[in-house]
Amino acid sequence: MLSYVIGLVAIVLFLGSPISQFFFPQHNHSERPEWTPRPALDETLLALEAPNDTRLDCPSDAYSTRILSREPLVLYVEGFLSADERQHLLNISEPLFEPSTITHRDKDTNRDVSIRDSVVAMVPRTPQVRCIEARARALQGWRKDVYIERLRTQRYGPGGHYAHHFDWGASVQGWGRVSSFMVWVDASDGLEGGGTEFPLLQPRGEAGPPWCGLVDCGSNGTLPRAESGEDQRPYGTVFRPRAGNAVYWENFRADGTGYDETWHAGLPVTKGVKVGLNIWSFGRIL
């Protein structure tokens, strides 16, 4: 009996010691991480719902997704836009298109066709557009403190392009542009060029059917590889414009640093017209 008492005392002493705290830390579940407060936002640039907005009657989602990369997360989304939605976006954008500009770190805005040559329209938030916004939020899991920015269409004619850039810029006080969609609204018959290139992004596994219908592949149905002896490294990924489809990617790691792999460009259109839709999400990173 005495041995049982001694053993019980030993267990109690162990559980109360600093060593036991190392192996069995006691979590205070009432504690919450101290998140940075939301910075002042220009709400005119965000797709925010107002109390008097009409209730949406959106069609059921009909898209399918494929994982191209897990780190960073990059999804290819087929059928993100319906034919009716694409035509609606073209109709409401046409009278609003104006020359695209670029914004520098000091917030100076100017037009530089050597970097970006297109026309852009911030589209009005019609019921159809609000349904597209809701679809973009739903795909991301309706994440807290993530806001869809006002949608913009971009039209590129022959020679139109956007040089390599990041969407994310930088994390400001734990907030930033957390994710991006590149959606193809229109790709005219006979369109040549105009792919969206990620030179540092390598697909998950080998590219082949069905990837080679969606990204540029070599003549043998796989990604082209650099001719450099034993050091044969895959090139990056170039998405082909496919009307109604989209690419979605995450811009930041969990520690708040941006992914280098999201460096991307709109390659020059050599023939025809391409219209894209930018859907950016601004929100909490940390």
PEVENSUL-V640284 format. One record per residue. RES is the residue in three letters. OMEGA is omega in radians with two decimals (999 if undefined). BURIAL is + if it has 9 or more other ideal C-beta (glycine too) atoms within 8 Angstrom, else -. D_CENTER is the distance of its C-alpha to the mean C-alpha in Angstrom with 1 decimal. Layout:
# PEVENSUL-V640284
((RES | OMEGA | BURIAL | D_CENTER) (RES | OMEGA | BURIAL | D_CENTER))
This chain:
# PEVENSUL-V640284
((MET | -3.14 | - | 66.5) (LEU | -3.13 | - | 66.4) (SER | 3.12 | - | 63.9) (TYR | 3.13 | - | 61.5) (VAL | 3.13 | - | 61.8) (ILE | 3.13 | - | 61.1) (GLY | 3.14 | - | 58.1) (LEU | 3.11 | - | 56.7) (VAL | -3.14 | - | 57.3) (ALA | -3.14 | - | 55.5) (ILE | -3.14 | - | 52.4) (VAL | 3.13 | - | 52.4) (LEU | -3.13 | - | 52.8) (PHE | -3.10 | + | 49.9) (LEU | 3.12 | - | 47.5) (GLY | -3.05 | - | 48.4) (SER | 3.07 | - | 48.2) (PRO | 3.14 | - | 45.4) (ILE | -3.14 | - | 45.0) (SER | 3.12 | + | 44.2) (GLN | 3.10 | + | 41.5) (PHE | -3.10 | - | 39.9) (PHE | -3.08 | - | 39.8) (PHE | -3.11 | - | 39.3) (PRO | 3.12 | - | 37.5) (GLN | -3.10 | - | 37.8) (HIS | 3.02 | - | 34.6) (ASN | -3.02 | - | 35.0) (HIS | 3.10 | - | 32.6) (SER | -3.13 | - | 33.3) (GLU | 3.10 | - | 31.4) (ARG | 3.10 | - | 27.9) (PRO | 3.13 | - | 25.6) (GLU | 3.13 | - | 26.0) (TRP | 3.10 | - | 22.6) (THR | 3.14 | - | 22.4) (PRO | 3.13 | - | 23.1) (ARG | 3.10 | - | 20.7) (PRO | 3.08 | - | 21.3) (ALA | -3.08 | - | 22.6) (LEU | 2.98 | + | 20.0) (ASP | -3.00 | - | 20.6) (GLU | 3.08 | - | 20.4) (THR | -3.14 | - | 21.0) (LEU | -3.12 | - | 17.4) (LEU | 3.13 | + | 16.1) (ALA | -3.09 | + | 16.4) (LEU | 3.11 | - | 19.0) (GLU | 3.11 | - | 21.5) (ALA | -3.12 | - | 25.1) (PRO | -3.10 | - | 28.0) (ASN | 3.11 | - | 29.6) (ASP | 3.11 | - | 26.7) (THR | 3.13 | - | 27.8) (ARG | -3.10 | - | 26.8) (LEU | 3.01 | - | 24.2) (ASP | -3.01 | - | 25.4) (CYS | 3.06 | - | 22.3) (PRO | 3.10 | - | 22.7) (SER | 3.11 | - | 21.9) (ASP | -3.12 | - | 18.6) (ALA | -3.10 | - | 19.4) (TYR | 3.02 | + | 16.3) (SER | -3.07 | - | 16.2) (THR | 3.02 | + | 13.6) (ARG | 3.10 | + | 14.1) (ILE | 3.05 | + | 12.9) (LEU | -3.11 | + | 12.7) (SER | 3.07 | + | 12.2) (ARG | -3.10 | - | 12.7) (GLU | 0.04 | - | 12.6) (PRO | 3.08 | + | 9.9) (LEU | 3.08 | + | 8.5) (VAL | -3.13 | + | 7.5) (LEU | 2.96 | + | 8.6) (TYR | -3.03 | + | 10.5) (VAL | 3.10 | + | 11.4) (GLU | 3.13 | + | 14.9) (GLY | -3.14 | + | 16.5) (PHE | 3.10 | + | 13.7) (LEU | 3.04 | + | 16.1) (SER | 3.11 | + | 19.8) (ALA | 3.12 | - | 22.3) (ASP | 3.12 | - | 23.6) (GLU | 3.13 | + | 20.3) (ARG | 3.12 | + | 19.7) (GLN | 3.11 | - | 23.2) (HIS | 3.12 | + | 22.9) (LEU | 3.11 | + | 20.0) (LEU | -3.10 | + | 22.1) (ASN | -3.07 | - | 25.2) (ILE | 3.14 | + | 23.9) (SER | -2.96 | + | 22.2) (GLU | -3.12 | - | 25.3) (PRO | -3.03 | - | 27.4) (LEU | -3.07 | + | 24.7) (PHE | 3.05 | + | 23.5) (GLU | -3.08 | - | 24.3) (PRO | 3.12 | - | 23.8) (SER | 3.11 | + | 20.5) (THR | 3.04 | + | 20.9) (ILE | -3.12 | + | 19.5) (THR | -3.14 | - | 19.8) (HIS | -3.11 | - | 21.2) (ARG | -3.13 | - | 21.3) (ASP | 3.08 | - | 24.4) (LYS | 3.01 | - | 22.7) (ASP | -3.10 | - | 24.9) (THR | 3.11 | - | 23.5) (ASN | 3.11 | - | 25.0) (ARG | 3.12 | - | 24.8) (ASP | -3.05 | - | 24.7) (VAL | 3.06 | - | 24.6) (SER | 3.12 | - | 24.8) (ILE | -3.06 | - | 21.2) (ARG | -3.11 | + | 19.8) (ASP | -3.13 | + | 21.9) (SER | 2.95 | + | 20.7) (VAL | -3.00 | + | 21.4) (VAL | 3.06 | + | 19.0) (ALA | 2.96 | + | 19.6) (MET | -2.95 | - | 18.4) (VAL | 3.09 | + | 19.2) (PRO | -3.05 | - | 21.5) (ARG | 3.05 | - | 20.5) (THR | 3.08 | + | 22.7) (PRO | 3.13 | - | 22.9) (GLN | 3.13 | + | 20.9) (VAL | 3.11 | + | 18.1) (ARG | 3.08 | + | 18.2) (CYS | 3.08 | + | 18.0) (ILE | 3.07 | + | 14.7) (GLU | -3.13 | + | 13.4) (ALA | 3.11 | + | 14.9) (ARG | 3.13 | + | 13.5) (ALA | 3.09 | + | 9.8) (ARG | -3.10 | + | 11.2) (ALA | 3.14 | + | 13.2) (LEU | -3.14 | + | 10.7) (GLN | 3.08 | + | 9.5) (GLY | 3.14 | - | 13.2) (TRP | -3.07 | - | 14.2) (ARG | 3.12 | - | 13.6) (LYS | 3.10 | - | 16.2) (ASP | 3.01 | - | 15.8) (VAL | -3.04 | + | 12.3) (TYR | 3.04 | + | 12.7) (ILE | 3.05 | + | 11.2) (GLU | 3.09 | + | 12.1) (ARG | -3.05 | + | 14.6) (LEU | 3.13 | + | 13.4) (ARG | 2.99 | + | 14.4) (THR | 3.14 | + | 15.7) (GLN | 3.12 | + | 16.5) (ARG | -3.13 | + | 19.5) (TYR | 3.01 | + | 20.6) (GLY | 3.11 | - | 24.2) (PRO | -3.09 | - | 26.1) (GLY | -3.14 | - | 25.3) (GLY | -3.07 | + | 22.1) (HIS | 2.98 | + | 19.4) (TYR | -3.07 | + | 16.9) (ALA | -3.09 | - | 17.8) (HIS | -3.07 | - | 15.6) (HIS | 2.97 | - | 13.6) (PHE | 2.99 | + | 11.0) (ASP | -2.93 | + | 8.7) (TRP | -3.13 | + | 9.5) (GLY | 3.13 | - | 13.3) (ALA | 3.04 | - | 14.8) (SER | 3.13 | + | 15.2) (VAL | -3.14 | - | 17.9) (GLN | 3.09 | - | 20.1) (GLY | 3.14 | + | 17.5) (TRP | 3.11 | + | 15.0) (GLY | 3.13 | + | 12.1) (ARG | -2.93 | + | 8.7) (VAL | -3.07 | + | 7.2) (SER | -3.10 | + | 3.4) (SER | 2.89 | + | 2.5) (PHE | 2.88 | + | 4.6) (MET | -3.08 | + | 7.6) (VAL | 3.12 | + | 10.5) (TRP | -3.14 | + | 14.0) (VAL | -3.10 | + | 16.6) (ASP | 3.02 | + | 19.5) (ALA | -2.98 | + | 20.7) (SER | 3.08 | - | 24.4) (ASP | -3.13 | - | 27.0) (GLY | 3.11 | - | 27.8) (LEU | 3.07 | + | 24.5) (GLU | -3.08 | - | 24.6) (GLY | 3.07 | + | 22.1) (GLY | 3.10 | + | 18.9) (GLY | 3.07 | + | 16.6) (THR | -2.99 | + | 13.2) (GLU | 2.99 | + | 14.1) (PHE | -3.01 | + | 12.7) (PRO | -3.11 | + | 16.1) (LEU | -3.06 | - | 15.6) (LEU | 3.13 | + | 13.5) (GLN | 3.14 | - | 16.1) (PRO | 3.07 | + | 15.8) (ARG | -3.13 | - | 17.1) (GLY | -3.11 | - | 20.8) (GLU | 3.08 | - | 22.5) (ALA | 3.11 | + | 21.1) (GLY | 3.09 | - | 23.5) (PRO | 0.01 | - | 23.8) (PRO | -3.06 | - | 21.7) (TRP | -3.04 | + | 19.1) (CYS | 2.95 | + | 21.4) (GLY | -3.04 | - | 21.2) (LEU | 3.11 | + | 17.4) (VAL | 3.10 | + | 17.3) (ASP | 3.10 | - | 20.2) (CYS | 3.08 | + | 22.7) (GLY | -3.11 | - | 26.2) (SER | 3.14 | - | 29.4) (ASN | 3.07 | - | 30.0) (GLY | 3.06 | + | 26.8) (THR | 3.09 | + | 25.0) (LEU | 3.06 | + | 22.8) (PRO | 3.14 | + | 25.1) (ARG | -3.13 | + | 26.3) (ALA | 3.10 | + | 27.8) (GLU | -3.10 | - | 31.6) (SER | 3.11 | - | 32.6) (GLY | -3.12 | - | 35.1) (GLU | -3.11 | - | 34.2) (ASP | -3.13 | - | 31.0) (GLN | -3.08 | - | 29.0) (ARG | 3.10 | - | 25.3) (PRO | 2.96 | + | 22.7) (TYR | 3.09 | - | 21.0) (GLY | -3.05 | + | 17.2) (THR | 3.04 | + | 15.3) (VAL | 3.12 | + | 15.6) (PHE | 3.10 | + | 14.1) (ARG | 3.10 | + | 16.8) (PRO | 3.10 | + | 16.5) (ARG | -3.02 | + | 17.3) (ALA | 3.13 | + | 17.8) (GLY | -3.13 | + | 16.2) (ASN | -3.07 | + | 13.7) (ALA | 2.95 | + | 9.9) (VAL | 3.11 | + | 7.3) (TYR | 3.08 | + | 4.2) (TRP | 3.07 | + | 3.2) (GLU | -3.07 | + | 4.7) (ASN | -3.01 | + | 6.4) (PHE | 2.94 | + | 9.7) (ARG | -3.14 | - | 12.5) (ALA | -3.14 | - | 14.8) (ASP | 3.08 | - | 17.2) (GLY | 3.09 | + | 15.1) (THR | -3.10 | - | 14.9) (GLY | 3.09 | + | 12.0) (TYR | 3.04 | + | 11.3) (ASP | -3.08 | - | 13.4) (GLU | -3.13 | + | 11.9) (THR | 3.00 | + | 8.9) (TRP | -3.01 | + | 11.8) (HIS | -3.12 | + | 11.6) (ALA | 2.92 | + | 13.9) (GLY | -3.07 | + | 15.0) (LEU | -3.08 | + | 18.3) (PRO | 2.98 | - | 21.4) (VAL | 3.14 | + | 22.5) (THR | 3.11 | - | 26.0) (LYS | 3.09 | - | 27.2) (GLY | -3.08 | + | 26.2) (VAL | 3.06 | + | 23.4) (LYS | 3.04 | + | 19.7) (VAL | 3.12 | + | 17.8) (GLY | 3.08 | + | 14.1) (LEU | 3.07 | + | 12.2) (ASN | 3.00 | + | 9.5) (ILE | 3.14 | + | 7.8) (TRP | 3.09 | + | 6.8) (SER | 3.11 | + | 7.6) (PHE | -3.13 | + | 10.4) (GLY | -3.07 | + | 12.3) (ARG | 3.09 | + | 14.3) (ILE | -3.10 | + | 13.5) (LEU | 999 | - | 17.1))
